[in-house]
Amino acid sequence: MALSDLKPVERNAAGVEIVLGVLKQRLGDRFSTNRSLCEQHAHTTTYIPMQTPDGVAFPDTAEDVQDIVRICGTYRVPVIAFGAGTSLEGHVNAPGGGVAIDTSRMKRVLAVNADDLDCTVEAGLTREELNQHLRDTGLFFPIDPGANATLGGMAATRASGTNAVRYGTMKDNVLSLTAVMADGSIVTTGRRARKSSAGYDLTRLLIGSEGTLGIIVSLTLKLHGIPQAISGGVCPFLSVEQACRAVIATIQMGIPVARIELVNALQMRAMINYSKLDYPEGPCLFLEFHGSDAAVAEQAESFGDIAAEYGGGPFLWTSVAEERSRLWKARHDAYWASMELRPGARALSTDVCVPISRLAECIAETESDIAETGLIAPIVGHVGDGNFHVLALMDAADHSEVARVEAFVARLNARALRMDGTCTGEHGVGQGKIGFLEQENGRGVHFMRLIKQALDPQGILNPGKILPD
Amino acid sequence: MALSDLKPVERNAAGVEIVLGVLKQRLGDRFSTNRSLCEQHAHTTTYIPMQTPDGVAFPDTAEDVQDIVRICGTYRVPVIAFGAGTSLEGHVNAPGGGVAIDTSRMKRVLAVNADDLDCTVEAGLTREELNQHLRDTGLFFPIDPGANATLGGMAATRASGTNAVRYGTMKDNVLSLTAVMADGSIVTTGRRARKSSAGYDLTRLLIGSEGTLGIIVSLTLKLHGIPQAISGGVCPFLSVEQACRAVIATIQMGIPVARIELVNALQMRAMINYSKLDYPEGPCLFLEFHGSDAAVAEQAESFGDIAAEYGGGPFLWTSVAEERSRLWKARHDAYWASMELRPGARALSTDVCVPISRLAECIAETESDIAETGLIAPIVGHVGDGNFHVLALMDAADHSEVARVEAFVARLNARALRMDGTCTGEHGVGQGKIGFLEQENGRGVHFMRLIKQALDPQGILNPGKILPD
């Protein structure tokens, strides 16, 4: 299914008209219908066409959010939660118009409980702001999806990133959250206990629900001690296959890698050109280890041995921060390096995730497909989880090219599903993956719909996302 | 709220009558209404009064379960999933009668994917059977709730246990599960990918739902590599307070303890008497470390230093398996040791979980409460998570004593909630904790009810559990 096949969300023009007036009166300067501001709140970082909301609200508190949701609920007008706008599958688009709730004024750190390794923050705080706030505590929040996303947005999309292999995803690092539900009531889903068996897991139900079941206003997050030492480095391989074999052996040996990232040959070439590096052109693994001085050295050495067994190496690694940054710099700039492969193009960033035993095969088939389709589309992967991204560069104004890329994405998803994987490891469904949810979840989608209907009977929360009509 | 305040579940005698006949015909020998067999399936390991089902079915396949649920659904007769019957809060009681679904014939290991560190098993397999099956693979399934529970039951109750501090709970170790829903349809909630952002998290919704939203028939589980080395030992402390401080420091330093168990003075005395040990009488921590030879030695030494800082020690530890077993033996026999404190008594085993910064205070207040109430009630705790158990020994026939213990449990739960903890860290709600769910989850209970109504509109799945009427 292509994006253009998505059913339109019906527009309630009369309701919107009333709501805009009421919200202006209620929020004053904190509500705007300015056209360019509305467009900024529909802006997606991919090629997905913009669908703007009718107004943007800037709540200060959970009670503001509650009022906005109640007002919109009264007139059946959509509300779309907006964090930093860095999501990739059209999550913040407003296909039926309505009101974007921008959480950027809700950035308070409500509590840091250092002894318990947790903190409670408002949803609009970004992960970098949180880590900046924590800088003197010896603690950090590890989840790193690349972009400086808001923590509310990261929870809503079940984000993860490079170090999920060690620290898990948002699902594993949220102890509890507070959300405004469709009926305007405020729910706190749990306590600060590290674990609980008290009833249905509303925390995990809201995580990944993309603003369709409730609007997250604050979260209690697990924190981690900043490791005593970090080592890291880069290891070239002769093939993706061998690199993947080394990854499997590493995971299976129980080496607690903090990051293990695969970069394919095209991506590596782009990075070498962009960052002027003296690396071999070919697939590479980038690694990082966290622990005591002795542990990170031991882990790096163990990995070096494994890499050599699979024909990889030399594994250049170091515990010195500056040198590590130099080695990793290319990986951090991968996105920008890719964009130079086709200046002026739009990027479609898509992701799938497969069992790691199938990863090499999945990437190899995907590379062949890219070549046959004639795309410029480098690959990077959080391969410890079996998760990889393809960045297809295209001319978004050329409909036949867009159709060709969409067909490629459909084949990629079908391939991942055939290998017992998922159509999205970390980007979420939004609009871009709606067409694949039924292939992946079958009858499960029916029960997702029942839950959606039970919790948001009017369908006002981020309509047109996740669930196929 | 005491157990006796629970609203009775209405009994559909006419429906039951029909269903018993239909199931006998459909399942033959694999269905029984034998009185003592029915009683075995209501047997709870605590003092909670028995409520027997009208019949017990022994399905061989998911399709058998599907048929049973459909037949029961047609006549609005309750179905109660039954694993090993080791749960502690009355989960398998049948307050409205109905049919127990005993999964003991569903023990197949459907797949072991060693490269992916996962396996798929039927719900009736126990955790010890699984680890026995895995013995030649170098892999193991870590979750250990003590009892040799079935994996389906462990998922249904969101079980954890001693090594959750390192390996997480069932919520963290189930990749996907297959369940028969109330309408008789079969849902598989996910794929074998290590992570996914594809729609609502039905996996986590079913985990901990105690058979009230669906009946788990098979599960895909994460496996872990058997550590190269294990070290462990015992460390006495002068007070629970100091032991808890040492735990906090250990967790905060990022020492990846695999187990860190607190035993209070009374429990320690019971264990010393029972196991004829030459340990000091007073609070102790039992620890275990998993990793490389070097890592487990380093971790044990680091912990020894921390313990000394908090007045604890000497920390006796070893990497030799036999010696470690000897040191840990007392902990493994804690339950039997406790029972000797009051021969002939019934045990009420209850659990709460608080942020670890509040653990010392929570246990100290609980010890005072036990003393003031005049109970014999030792305490053990999975303190890396802030989770602890009180085993209250009582004469279950003495109503005033039962009432006194129930009042104590109510105060314990209120105390945990006041400290931002939960009324159950790992035992679940069942019948025993129903009265505390609203105190803990507030408005959240309303949304749990909406979900229950949406997914099981007739209320046939394990009625009278989790949700207060």
Boltz contact constraints between the chains, C-beta under 6 A:
constraints:
  - contact:
      token1: [A, 115]
      token2: [B, 248]
      max_distance: 6.0
  - contact:
      token1: [A, 115]
      token2: [B, 357]
      max_distance: 6.0
  - contact:
      token1: [A, 116]
      token2: [B, 355]
      max_distance: 6.0
  - contact:
      token1: [A, 116]
      token2: [B, 356]
      max_distance: 6.0
  - contact:
      token1: [A, 116]
      token2: [B, 357]
      max_distance: 6.0
  - contact:
      token1: [A, 158]
      token2: [B, 197]
      max_distance: 6.0
  - contact:
      token1: [A, 160]
      token2: [B, 195]
      max_distance: 6.0
  - contact:
      token1: [A, 169]
      token2: [B, 195]
      max_distance: 6.0
  - contact:
      token1: [A, 185]
      token2: [B, 443]
      max_distance: 6.0
  - contact:
      token1: [A, 187]
      token2: [B, 443]
      max_distance: 6.0
  - contact:
      token1: [A, 187]
      token2: [B, 444]
      max_distance: 6.0
  - contact:
      token1: [A, 189]
      token2: [B, 444]
      max_distance: 6.0
  - contact:
      token1: [A, 191]
      token2: [B, 420]
      max_distance: 6.0
  - contact:
      token1: [A, 191]
      token2: [B, 421]
      max_distance: 6.0
  - contact:
      token1: [A, 191]
      token2: [B, 422]
      max_distance: 6.0
  - contact:
      token1: [A, 192]
      token2: [B, 355]
      max_distance: 6.0
  - contact:
      token1: [A, 192]
      token2: [B, 420]
      max_distance: 6.0
  - contact:
      token1: [A, 193]
      token2: [B, 353]
      max_distance: 6.0
  - contact:
      token1: [A, 193]
      token2: [B, 354]
      max_distance: 6.0
  - contact:
      token1: [A, 193]
      token2: [B, 386]
      max_distance: 6.0
  - contact:
      token1: [A, 193]
      token2: [B, 421]
      max_distance: 6.0
  - contact:
      token1: [A, 193]
      token2: [B, 422]
      max_distance: 6.0
  - contact:
      token1: [A, 194]
      token2: [B, 385]
      max_distance: 6.0
  - contact:
      token1: [A, 194]
      token2: [B, 386]
      max_distance: 6.0
  - contact:
      token1: [A, 195]
      token2: [B, 160]
      max_distance: 6.0
  - contact:
      token1: [A, 195]
      token2: [B, 169]
      max_distance: 6.0
  - contact:
      token1: [A, 195]
      token2: [B, 353]
      max_distance: 6.0
  - contact:
      token1: [A, 195]
      token2: [B, 385]
      max_distance: 6.0
  - contact:
      token1: [A, 195]
      token2: [B, 425]
      max_distance: 6.0
  - contact:
      token1: [A, 196]
      token2: [B, 422]
      max_distance: 6.0
  - contact:
      token1: [A, 197]
      token2: [B, 158]
      max_distance: 6.0
  - contact:
      token1: [A, 197]
      token2: [B, 208]
      max_distance: 6.0
  - contact:
      token1: [A, 197]
      token2: [B, 424]
      max_distance: 6.0
  - contact:
      token1: [A, 197]
      token2: [B, 426]
      max_distance: 6.0
  - contact:
      token1: [A, 197]
      token2: [B, 428]
      max_distance: 6.0
  - contact:
      token1: [A, 198]
      token2: [B, 422]
      max_distance: 6.0
  - contact:
      token1: [A, 198]
      token2: [B, 423]
      max_distance: 6.0
  - contact:
      token1: [A, 198]
      token2: [B, 424]
      max_distance: 6.0
  - contact:
      token1: [A, 198]
      token2: [B, 440]
      max_distance: 6.0
  - contact:
      token1: [A, 199]
      token2: [B, 429]
      max_distance: 6.0
  - contact:
      token1: [A, 199]
      token2: [B, 437]
      max_distance: 6.0
  - contact:
      token1: [A, 199]
      token2: [B, 441]
      max_distance: 6.0
  - contact:
      token1: [A, 199]
      token2: [B, 448]
      max_distance: 6.0
  - contact:
      token1: [A, 199]
      token2: [B, 466]
      max_distance: 6.0
  - contact:
      token1: [A, 200]
      token2: [B, 209]
      max_distance: 6.0
  - contact:
      token1: [A, 200]
      token2: [B, 448]
      max_distance: 6.0
  - contact:
      token1: [A, 201]
      token2: [B, 204]
      max_distance: 6.0
  - contact:
      token1: [A, 201]
      token2: [B, 208]
      max_distance: 6.0
  - contact:
      token1: [A, 202]
      token2: [B, 444]
      max_distance: 6.0
  - contact:
      token1: [A, 204]
      token2: [B, 201]
      max_distance: 6.0
  - contact:
      token1: [A, 204]
      token2: [B, 204]
      max_distance: 6.0
  - contact:
      token1: [A, 205]
      token2: [B, 205]
      max_distance: 6.0
  - contact:
      token1: [A, 208]
      token2: [B, 197]
      max_distance: 6.0
  - contact:
      token1: [A, 208]
      token2: [B, 201]
      max_distance: 6.0
  - contact:
      token1: [A, 209]
      token2: [B, 200]
      max_distance: 6.0
  - contact:
      token1: [A, 225]
      token2: [B, 252]
      max_distance: 6.0
  - contact:
      token1: [A, 225]
      token2: [B, 254]
      max_distance: 6.0
  - contact:
      token1: [A, 248]
      token2: [B, 115]
      max_distance: 6.0
  - contact:
      token1: [A, 252]
      token2: [B, 225]
      max_distance: 6.0
  - contact:
      token1: [A, 254]
      token2: [B, 225]
      max_distance: 6.0
  - contact:
      token1: [A, 295]
      token2: [B, 295]
      max_distance: 6.0
  - contact:
      token1: [A, 353]
      token2: [B, 193]
      max_distance: 6.0
  - contact:
      token1: [A, 353]
      token2: [B, 195]
      max_distance: 6.0
  - contact:
      token1: [A, 354]
      token2: [B, 193]
      max_distance: 6.0
  - contact:
      token1: [A, 355]
      token2: [B, 116]
      max_distance: 6.0
  - contact:
      token1: [A, 355]
      token2: [B, 192]
      max_distance: 6.0
  - contact:
      token1: [A, 356]
      token2: [B, 116]
      max_distance: 6.0
  - contact:
      token1: [A, 357]
      token2: [B, 115]
      max_distance: 6.0
  - contact:
      token1: [A, 357]
      token2: [B, 116]
      max_distance: 6.0
  - contact:
      token1: [A, 385]
      token2: [B, 194]
      max_distance: 6.0
  - contact:
      token1: [A, 385]
      token2: [B, 195]
      max_distance: 6.0
  - contact:
      token1: [A, 386]
      token2: [B, 193]
      max_distance: 6.0
  - contact:
      token1: [A, 386]
      token2: [B, 194]
      max_distance: 6.0
  - contact:
      token1: [A, 420]
      token2: [B, 191]
      max_distance: 6.0
  - contact:
      token1: [A, 420]
      token2: [B, 192]
      max_distance: 6.0
  - contact:
      token1: [A, 421]
      token2: [B, 191]
      max_distance: 6.0
  - contact:
      token1: [A, 421]
      token2: [B, 193]
      max_distance: 6.0
  - contact:
      token1: [A, 422]
      token2: [B, 191]
      max_distance: 6.0
  - contact:
      token1: [A, 422]
      token2: [B, 193]
      max_distance: 6.0
  - contact:
      token1: [A, 422]
      token2: [B, 196]
      max_distance: 6.0
  - contact:
      token1: [A, 422]
      token2: [B, 198]
      max_distance: 6.0
  - contact:
      token1: [A, 423]
      token2: [B, 198]
      max_distance: 6.0
  - contact:
      token1: [A, 424]
      token2: [B, 197]
      max_distance: 6.0
  - contact:
      token1: [A, 424]
      token2: [B, 198]
      max_distance: 6.0
  - contact:
      token1: [A, 425]
      token2: [B, 195]
      max_distance: 6.0
  - contact:
      token1: [A, 426]
      token2: [B, 197]
      max_distance: 6.0
  - contact:
      token1: [A, 428]
      token2: [B, 197]
      max_distance: 6.0
  - contact:
      token1: [A, 429]
      token2: [B, 199]
      max_distance: 6.0
  - contact:
      token1: [A, 437]
      token2: [B, 199]
      max_distance: 6.0
  - contact:
      token1: [A, 440]
      token2: [B, 198]
      max_distance: 6.0
  - contact:
      token1: [A, 441]
      token2: [B, 199]
      max_distance: 6.0
  - contact:
      token1: [A, 443]
      token2: [B, 185]
      max_distance: 6.0
  - contact:
      token1: [A, 443]
      token2: [B, 187]
      max_distance: 6.0
  - contact:
      token1: [A, 444]
      token2: [B, 187]
      max_distance: 6.0
  - contact:
      token1: [A, 444]
      token2: [B, 189]
      max_distance: 6.0
  - contact:
      token1: [A, 444]
      token2: [B, 202]
      max_distance: 6.0
  - contact:
      token1: [A, 448]
      token2: [B, 199]
      max_distance: 6.0
  - contact:
      token1: [A, 448]
      token2: [B, 200]
      max_distance: 6.0
  - contact:
      token1: [A, 450]
      token2: [B, 454]
      max_distance: 6.0
  - contact:
      token1: [A, 454]
      token2: [B, 450]
      max_distance: 6.0
  - contact:
      token1: [A, 454]
      token2: [B, 454]
      max_distance: 6.0
  - contact:
      token1: [A, 466]
      token2: [B, 199]
      max_distance: 6.0
